[in-house]
Amino acid sequence: MDNEPVHVTDLNFNDITRKHRLALIDFWAAWCGPCQALAPTIEELAKEYVGRILVGKLNVDENPQTAECFQIFSIPTMLIMKNGEEIDRIVGCVQKKYIEVALMKHLE
């Protein structure tokens, strides 16, 4: 695992989320102000949880198939995936602490 968010696409989404026991995937777009505001938090989480949680970013404009599959209607939306299955969802530009609380529920 890397200490930077992994670039997730329609093509690699399933492989990435199934290969890693726990993953946080940020669905975002370049034009989205709240997504840009959340980006530094996503980068911090990638560094702080390296080796425990895979942190990835999926651009919804470039990868509409996965966004549609998970019914992502608002961005930013973060999916918490466990062994390839969605187990939690966070919508909106929220504080880092809020994301960490959600992640801790699923870390064993």
N, C-alpha and C positions, 0 to 999 in steps of 0.2 A: 504494500500500500504506500501511496505517496503522501507527502505532507502538503499537497495542494489539491484543490478540488479536481476530480477526474472529469474529463469531457465526455458526456454521455450523449448518445445519439439513438435514433430509432433502431439502427442496426445492432448496437452493442448493449442496449438497455437490459434485455433479458439475461445475457451472459454475465454482465456486471452484477446485477442484483441477485442472481442465483449463486454466483461464485463467492460472494461475501455474505457472511451470516447476518450482518446488520449494515444497512446503508441508509444514508440521508441524501435524497436527490432533490435538488432545488430546481424547480421549473421556473424559468425566467425569460425575459426578452430584453434586447438592447435598448429599446425605446421606453421601457418601464422604469419610471423614477423610483418607486418603492423597491424594485428589484436591484437597482444600482445602490440604493441606500443599504440594502441587506448584504450585498456582495462582500464587504469586509468581514462581516460576522461569519459568513459561510467559509471564508478563507481561514479565519481564526479557528473555527471548529475543525477544519481539515487538519490543521497543524496540531491542535490539542488532543485530538482523538485518533491520531495516526496509529495504526496497528489494532485499533479496537472497533472503529466504525469507518466505513468507506464513505467519503463525502464527495458527491458528484453534482454537476450542473448540466441541465438539459435546456437548450434554447428552443422554446416552443415554436418560434417562427421557422426554424430550420428543421424541426422534428415534430411535425403536427400529428403524426400517426400515434405516437406514444402519449402525447398530451390528450388526444381524443379518446384513446383507449381508457385512460384513467379519469376521464371527464374533468379535466383541468379547465375551469371556467374563469378563474381569477388567478392573477399572478402578482406577487410570488406565491407559489404553493410548494411546500416541502412534503415529500412523501418519506415516511420511515418504512423501509422494506426489511423484512426478515426472511432469509432463504427464498427470495424471489416473490414474496407475497406482501402486499400492503398491510401494515398493522397499525399505522397511525398517519395523520395528515394535519399539517399546520398551514393555515391560509393567512397571508398578509405579512407585512413587514413588522415582525415582532421582536422583542428584546431577546438577546442571546440566552438569558437565564430561562426564558420560557421554552426555548428549543432544547436546552440542556435538561430541563425537568422531563420533557417528553422522551428524550433519548435515554435517560437514566431508568425510566420505567421498563425499558426493554433490554438493557445491558444486564448480563448475568454475572 
